[in-house]
Amino acid sequence: MNKIVHENSRLKKLENLADTFAKASISEATKKAYQTDWRDFWSFCRDNDLQYLPADSDTICLYLTSLAESGISVATIVRRCTSITAIHNASGFDSPVKNDKVGRVLRGIRNTLGSLPEKSKALSWSEITRLASKCGSLMIGRRNEAILLFGWASALRRSELCSINLGDLEITDEGIVLTIRRSKTDREGKGAKIGIPRAQDASVCPVASVERWIARRSKSALSSDEPLFVKIGVNGRNKWWWETGGRLSARTISSIVKHYARLSGLNPKLYSAHSLRRGLATEAGSRGVPERIISRHTRHRSIAVLRGYIEEGTIWEENPLPAIYTPRSGSITGLDE
């Protein structure tokens, strides 16, 4: 009897541990997106007296149609479908989104509303240095300058940029060797290392900018597990002379990019934290850097996405019109007579 109880207890512990591992398979940002999307779907079903779990294909069709009618973007509608599928699968049900009728409705919404996703515009190297020049030498300026320059040069996702600890940086004469411990596409935590070389001009050098920021921080010894980029302010009043020590949020990175885009005369609505990562890939493509070198640095899982950035950066270099604009040598028969 005791042996059976012991085995049941052990199995229960293993079951709980398995649940913990399963929850760790997706990021916190993805979990929040699932929760937000599912709450919206649940509210729709509640208001219309429809069953939400498991939902049937007709309910999904009605829900997607209501989203489209409300002016929700195609990208958001597709994400809602992903969330509904994830919740159903996690609950042991087949996803109603996989139904052929739902697929036809979704294709119709794409064809009617358009399916091009709204993308943040890439920031070129000249533009990012212009943004960085607006930061100033105060403590908050040094931090923001480092976020812009280092964020662009490292091509990190905003969540990765926020998660860097001081111990992840190895500063050498050549530059910074950055250890990326975990990322969106590396859920197993294998990690990766990338190099950020020093630029000749220290005023726009990402490595020198990080060094300036670290030098402006607390004079007391900083531990290796402390965040590289921290909040600055006293009681939320954004005082530039004091760091709170809290890790920055991903949303703050986008706010910083938009703020300095505005100061530089750019439309802030067109830019976000992703403009840093996309900017590096686009600029490298425009300068003829091979795809394999760019992908190693950016760690893009989708080469198709990376190629889109590279092709965008070469629209002027690889263009048929300059050759057409240039007059042909020699004259056309009959016109000189």
C-alpha positions as CSV (number, residue, x, y, z in Angstrom):
1,M,0.0,0.0,0.0
2,N,2.8,2.4,1.0
3,K,4.6,1.5,-2.3
4,I,1.5,2.4,-4.3
5,V,1.1,5.7,-2.5
6,H,4.8,6.5,-3.0
7,E,4.6,5.7,-6.7
8,N,1.5,7.9,-7.1
9,S,3.2,10.7,-5.3
10,R,6.2,10.4,-7.5
11,L,4.1,10.4,-10.7
12,K,2.2,13.5,-9.4
13,K,5.5,15.3,-8.9
14,L,6.7,14.3,-12.4
15,E,3.3,15.4,-13.8
16,N,3.7,18.8,-12.2
17,L,7.3,19.1,-13.4
18,A,6.1,18.2,-17.0
19,D,3.6,21.0,-16.7
20,T,6.3,23.4,-15.6
21,F,8.5,22.4,-18.6
22,A,5.6,22.7,-21.0
23,K,4.8,26.3,-19.7
24,A,8.5,27.2,-20.2
25,S,8.3,26.2,-23.9
26,I,6.8,29.5,-24.9
27,S,7.9,33.0,-23.9
28,E,6.1,35.3,-21.4
29,A,5.3,37.7,-24.3
30,T,3.6,34.8,-26.2
31,K,1.7,33.8,-23.1
32,K,0.4,37.3,-22.7
33,A,-0.6,37.4,-26.3
34,Y,-2.6,34.2,-26.0
35,Q,-4.3,35.5,-22.9
36,T,-5.3,38.7,-24.5
37,D,-6.6,37.1,-27.7
38,W,-8.4,34.3,-25.8
39,R,-10.1,36.9,-23.5
40,D,-11.4,38.7,-26.6
41,F,-12.7,35.5,-28.2
42,W,-14.3,34.5,-24.9
43,S,-16.1,37.8,-24.6
44,F,-17.4,37.5,-28.1
45,C,-18.8,34.0,-27.3
46,R,-20.3,35.2,-24.0
47,D,-22.0,38.2,-25.6
48,N,-23.5,36.0,-28.3
49,D,-24.3,33.0,-26.2
50,L,-21.9,30.7,-28.1
51,Q,-19.8,27.8,-26.8
52,Y,-16.1,28.8,-26.7
53,L,-14.4,25.6,-25.6
54,P,-14.5,23.6,-27.7
55,A,-15.7,26.1,-30.3
56,D,-17.1,24.9,-33.6
57,S,-16.1,26.2,-37.0
58,D,-19.2,28.3,-37.5
59,T,-18.4,30.2,-34.3
60,I,-14.9,30.9,-35.5
61,C,-16.2,32.1,-38.9
62,L,-18.6,34.5,-37.1
63,Y,-15.8,35.7,-34.8
64,L,-13.3,36.4,-37.7
65,T,-16.0,38.2,-39.6
66,S,-16.8,40.4,-36.7
67,L,-13.1,41.3,-36.3
68,A,-12.8,42.2,-40.0
69,E,-16.0,44.2,-39.9
70,S,-14.5,46.2,-36.9
71,G,-11.5,47.1,-38.9
72,I,-9.0,44.8,-37.1
73,S,-5.9,44.3,-39.1
74,V,-5.3,41.0,-40.9
75,A,-2.1,40.4,-38.9
76,T,-4.1,40.6,-35.6
77,I,-6.9,38.3,-37.0
78,V,-4.3,35.7,-38.0
79,R,-2.7,36.0,-34.5
80,R,-6.1,35.5,-32.9
81,C,-6.5,32.3,-34.9
82,T,-3.1,31.1,-33.6
83,S,-4.1,31.8,-30.0
84,I,-7.4,30.0,-30.4
85,T,-5.6,27.0,-31.8
86,A,-3.0,27.0,-29.0
87,I,-5.7,27.1,-26.3
88,H,-7.7,24.3,-27.9
89,N,-4.7,22.1,-28.3
90,A,-3.6,22.7,-24.7
91,S,-7.1,21.8,-23.5
92,G,-7.0,18.5,-25.5
93,F,-9.3,19.6,-28.3
94,D,-8.9,19.7,-32.0
95,S,-8.6,23.3,-33.3
96,P,-11.7,24.5,-35.1
97,V,-9.5,27.0,-37.0
98,K,-8.2,24.0,-39.1
99,N,-11.6,23.6,-40.7
100,D,-11.8,24.2,-44.4
101,K,-14.7,26.7,-44.1
102,V,-12.7,28.8,-41.6
103,G,-9.8,28.7,-44.1
104,R,-11.9,30.0,-46.9
105,V,-13.3,32.9,-44.7
106,L,-9.7,33.8,-43.6
107,R,-8.5,33.8,-47.3
108,G,-11.5,36.0,-48.2
109,I,-10.6,38.5,-45.4
110,R,-7.0,38.6,-46.6
111,N,-8.1,39.2,-50.2
112,T,-10.6,41.9,-49.2
113,L,-8.6,43.8,-46.5
114,G,-5.1,43.0,-47.8
115,S,-2.5,40.9,-46.1
116,L,0.6,43.0,-46.1
117,P,1.7,43.3,-42.5
118,E,2.5,46.6,-41.0
119,K,6.3,46.7,-40.7
120,S,8.4,49.2,-38.8
121,K,10.7,51.1,-41.2
122,A,14.4,50.2,-41.1
123,L,16.8,52.8,-39.7
124,S,20.0,53.2,-41.8
125,W,23.4,53.6,-40.2
126,S,23.4,57.4,-41.0
127,E,19.9,57.7,-39.5
128,I,20.8,55.8,-36.3
129,T,23.9,57.9,-35.7
130,R,21.7,61.0,-36.2
131,L,19.3,59.7,-33.5
132,A,22.2,58.9,-31.2
133,S,23.6,62.5,-31.6
134,K,20.4,63.8,-30.0
135,C,20.8,61.8,-26.7
136,G,23.2,64.2,-24.9
137,S,25.7,63.5,-22.1
138,L,23.3,63.2,-19.1
139,M,22.9,59.8,-17.5
140,I,19.7,59.0,-19.3
141,G,21.2,60.2,-22.6
142,R,24.2,57.9,-22.2
143,R,21.8,55.0,-21.6
144,N,19.6,55.8,-24.6
145,E,22.6,56.4,-26.9
146,A,23.9,52.9,-26.0
147,I,20.5,51.3,-26.6
148,L,20.3,52.9,-30.0
149,L,23.8,52.2,-31.2
150,F,24.3,48.8,-29.5
151,G,20.8,47.7,-30.3
152,W,21.3,48.5,-34.0
153,A,24.8,46.9,-34.2
154,S,23.8,43.8,-32.4
155,A,20.5,43.3,-34.4
156,L,18.9,42.0,-31.2
157,R,15.2,41.6,-30.7
158,R,13.9,44.0,-28.2
159,S,13.3,41.3,-25.6
160,E,16.9,40.1,-26.1
161,L,18.2,43.7,-25.6
162,C,16.3,44.0,-22.3
163,S,17.6,40.7,-21.0
164,I,21.3,41.4,-21.4
165,N,23.2,41.3,-18.1
166,L,26.6,42.8,-17.5
167,G,28.1,39.4,-17.3
168,D,27.0,38.7,-20.9
169,L,29.5,41.2,-22.2
170,E,33.2,40.5,-22.8
171,I,34.8,43.8,-23.7
172,T,38.1,43.5,-25.5
173,D,40.4,45.7,-27.6
174,E,38.6,44.5,-30.7
175,G,35.1,45.1,-29.4
176,I,32.4,43.3,-27.5
177,V,31.7,39.6,-27.5
178,L,28.1,39.3,-26.6
179,T,26.6,36.0,-25.2
180,I,22.9,35.7,-26.0
181,R,21.7,33.3,-23.4
182,R,18.2,32.8,-24.7
183,S,16.1,34.1,-27.5
184,K,12.7,33.8,-29.2
185,T,14.1,31.2,-31.6
186,D,16.3,29.4,-29.1
187,R,13.8,28.1,-26.5
188,E,16.2,25.3,-25.6
189,G,18.7,27.9,-24.3
190,K,21.7,26.7,-26.3
191,G,22.8,30.3,-26.5
192,A,24.9,32.2,-29.1
193,K,27.8,34.5,-29.4
194,I,28.1,37.5,-31.7
195,G,30.9,40.1,-32.1
196,I,30.4,43.9,-32.1
197,P,33.7,45.4,-33.5
198,R,34.8,48.9,-32.5
199,A,34.1,51.7,-35.0
200,Q,36.9,54.2,-35.9
201,D,34.8,57.2,-34.8
202,A,34.3,56.7,-31.0
203,S,31.4,59.2,-31.0
204,V,29.2,56.7,-32.9
205,C,30.9,53.5,-31.8
206,P,28.5,51.0,-30.3
207,V,31.2,49.6,-28.1
208,A,32.4,53.0,-26.8
209,S,28.8,54.0,-26.2
210,V,28.3,51.0,-24.0
211,E,31.5,51.8,-22.1
212,R,30.4,55.4,-21.6
213,W,27.0,54.2,-20.2
214,I,28.6,51.7,-17.8
215,A,31.0,54.4,-16.6
216,R,28.1,56.7,-15.8
217,R,26.4,54.1,-13.6
218,S,26.9,53.6,-9.9
219,K,30.5,53.8,-8.8
220,S,29.9,50.8,-6.5
221,A,30.8,47.3,-7.9
222,L,28.3,46.1,-10.3
223,S,27.5,42.3,-10.3
224,S,27.6,40.3,-13.4
225,D,23.9,39.3,-13.2
226,E,22.8,42.9,-13.1
227,P,20.9,44.2,-16.2
228,L,22.9,46.2,-18.7
229,F,20.1,48.6,-19.4
230,V,18.1,49.8,-16.3
231,K,15.3,52.2,-15.5
232,I,16.2,55.7,-14.6
233,G,14.0,57.8,-12.4
234,V,12.8,58.6,-8.8
235,N,9.2,57.6,-8.0
236,G,8.4,57.5,-11.7
237,R,9.3,61.1,-12.3
238,N,12.1,60.3,-14.8
239,K,14.9,62.0,-12.9
240,W,18.0,61.7,-15.0
241,W,20.4,61.5,-12.1
242,W,19.3,58.3,-10.5
243,E,19.0,54.7,-11.7
244,T,16.3,52.5,-10.1
245,G,18.1,49.3,-11.0
246,G,14.9,47.7,-12.6
247,R,15.3,46.0,-15.9
248,L,13.8,48.0,-18.9
249,S,10.7,46.6,-20.6
250,A,10.6,45.8,-24.3
251,R,8.0,48.6,-24.8
252,T,10.4,51.2,-23.4
253,I,12.9,50.3,-26.2
254,S,10.3,51.2,-28.8
255,S,9.4,54.4,-26.9
256,I,13.1,55.4,-27.0
257,V,13.4,54.8,-30.7
258,K,10.2,56.8,-31.4
259,H,11.3,59.7,-29.2
260,Y,14.6,60.2,-30.9
261,A,13.1,59.6,-34.3
262,R,10.8,62.6,-33.6
263,L,13.7,64.7,-32.4
264,S,15.6,63.8,-35.7
265,G,12.7,65.0,-37.9
266,L,11.4,61.5,-38.7
267,N,7.8,60.3,-38.4
268,P,7.8,58.3,-35.1
269,K,4.8,56.3,-36.2
270,L,7.0,54.5,-38.8
271,Y,9.6,53.4,-36.3
272,S,9.9,51.0,-33.3
273,A,12.5,48.8,-31.6
274,H,12.3,46.5,-34.6
275,S,13.7,49.3,-36.8
276,L,17.1,48.6,-35.1
277,R,17.3,44.9,-36.0
278,R,15.7,45.5,-39.4
279,G,18.0,48.4,-40.1
280,L,21.2,46.4,-39.6
281,A,20.0,43.6,-42.0
282,T,18.8,46.1,-44.6
283,E,22.0,48.2,-44.5
284,A,24.2,45.1,-44.7
285,G,22.3,44.0,-47.7
286,S,22.7,47.3,-49.4
287,R,26.5,47.1,-48.9
288,G,26.8,43.7,-50.5
289,V,27.5,41.7,-47.3
290,P,26.8,38.0,-48.0
291,E,23.6,36.5,-46.8
292,R,25.4,33.8,-44.7
293,I,27.3,36.5,-42.8
294,I,24.2,38.6,-42.1
295,S,22.2,35.6,-41.0
296,R,24.9,34.4,-38.6
297,H,24.9,37.8,-36.9
298,T,21.1,38.4,-36.9
299,R,20.3,34.7,-36.2
300,H,17.2,34.8,-38.4
301,R,15.3,31.6,-38.3
302,S,13.5,32.5,-41.5
303,I,15.8,33.1,-44.4
304,A,12.8,34.4,-46.4
305,V,12.3,37.2,-43.9
306,L,16.0,38.1,-44.0
307,R,16.1,38.1,-47.8
308,G,13.2,40.5,-47.8
309,Y,15.4,43.0,-45.8
310,I,18.4,42.4,-48.0
311,E,16.4,42.9,-51.2
312,E,14.9,46.0,-49.8
313,G,18.4,47.4,-49.2
314,T,19.5,46.7,-52.8
315,I,16.5,48.3,-54.6
316,W,18.8,51.1,-55.8
317,E,22.0,49.1,-56.5
318,E,20.1,46.3,-58.3
319,N,17.9,48.4,-60.5
320,P,17.4,48.3,-64.3
321,L,16.5,52.0,-64.7
322,P,20.0,53.6,-64.4
323,A,21.1,51.6,-67.4
324,I,18.0,52.7,-69.3
325,Y,18.4,56.4,-68.3
326,T,22.0,56.4,-69.7
327,P,22.0,57.3,-73.4
328,R,23.3,54.6,-75.8
329,S,26.6,55.4,-77.4
330,G,26.4,56.4,-81.1
331,S,23.5,57.8,-83.0
332,I,20.3,56.4,-84.2
333,T,20.2,55.9,-88.0
334,G,18.2,58.6,-89.8
335,L,18.0,61.1,-86.9
336,D,21.3,62.9,-87.7
337,E,20.4,63.5,-91.4
